[in-house]
Amino acid sequence: MAGGPSWVSNDSDFGVDGITNATAPYQLHAKILPNGQQDDGEYLAIDTTRLPAATSTAKVTINVTAPHGH
């Protein structure tokens, strides 16, 4: 979206590493980091209003082939 914020996330576990019980209703168990803090997710906010006005595009072609001998 031109002129608006863009949000990018690559945190697929959403701060959850399992469940705390074996029957419904299930309770989620928070993921704890090695330093003892609860994992609260990661994201990158991009303020597109601060990007340079000049834009460009490029086309990249990737050819994927099977390995030899398979």
C-alpha positions as CSV (number, residue, x, y, z in Angstrom):
1,M,0.0,0.0,0.0
2,A,1.6,3.2,-1.1
3,G,2.0,5.7,1.7
4,G,0.9,3.4,4.5
5,P,2.6,1.0,6.8
6,S,3.6,-2.5,5.9
7,W,4.0,-5.2,8.5
8,V,6.2,-8.3,7.9
9,S,6.3,-11.2,10.3
10,N,8.2,-14.5,10.2
11,D,7.2,-15.8,13.6
12,S,5.2,-18.9,12.8
13,D,4.9,-20.3,16.3
14,F,3.0,-17.2,17.7
15,G,4.8,-17.6,21.1
16,V,3.2,-21.0,21.7
17,D,5.2,-24.2,22.1
18,G,2.5,-26.7,23.0
19,I,-0.5,-27.4,25.2
20,T,-0.7,-27.8,29.0
21,N,-3.4,-30.5,29.1
22,A,-4.5,-33.5,27.1
23,T,-8.2,-32.9,26.9
24,A,-10.5,-30.2,25.7
25,P,-10.7,-27.3,26.4
26,Y,-7.0,-27.2,25.5
27,Q,-4.8,-24.6,27.2
28,L,-1.9,-23.2,25.3
29,H,1.6,-23.2,26.8
30,A,3.7,-20.0,26.3
31,K,7.0,-20.4,24.6
32,I,9.9,-19.4,27.0
33,L,13.2,-18.2,25.6
34,P,16.5,-19.5,26.9
35,N,16.9,-16.2,28.9
36,G,13.7,-17.0,30.8
37,Q,11.5,-14.4,29.1
38,Q,8.3,-15.2,27.3
39,D,8.5,-15.1,23.5
40,D,6.2,-12.3,22.4
41,G,6.7,-12.6,18.7
42,E,8.7,-10.7,16.1
43,Y,7.7,-8.3,13.3
44,L,9.1,-5.6,11.2
45,A,7.2,-2.4,10.6
46,I,8.0,-0.5,7.4
47,D,6.9,3.1,7.1
48,T,6.5,3.5,3.4
49,T,6.1,7.3,3.7
50,R,9.8,7.4,4.5
51,L,11.0,5.4,1.5
52,P,12.7,7.2,-1.5
53,A,10.3,8.5,-4.1
54,A,12.1,6.8,-6.9
55,T,10.9,3.3,-7.6
56,S,12.0,0.6,-10.1
57,T,11.0,-3.0,-11.0
58,A,13.1,-6.0,-12.1
59,K,12.2,-9.4,-13.5
60,V,14.2,-12.4,-12.2
61,T,13.9,-15.8,-13.8
62,I,14.9,-18.9,-11.8
63,N,15.2,-22.3,-13.5
64,V,15.0,-25.3,-11.2
65,T,16.2,-28.7,-12.5
66,A,16.5,-32.1,-10.9
67,P,19.9,-33.1,-9.7
68,H,21.9,-35.4,-12.1
69,G,21.6,-39.1,-11.4
70,H,18.2,-39.0,-9.8
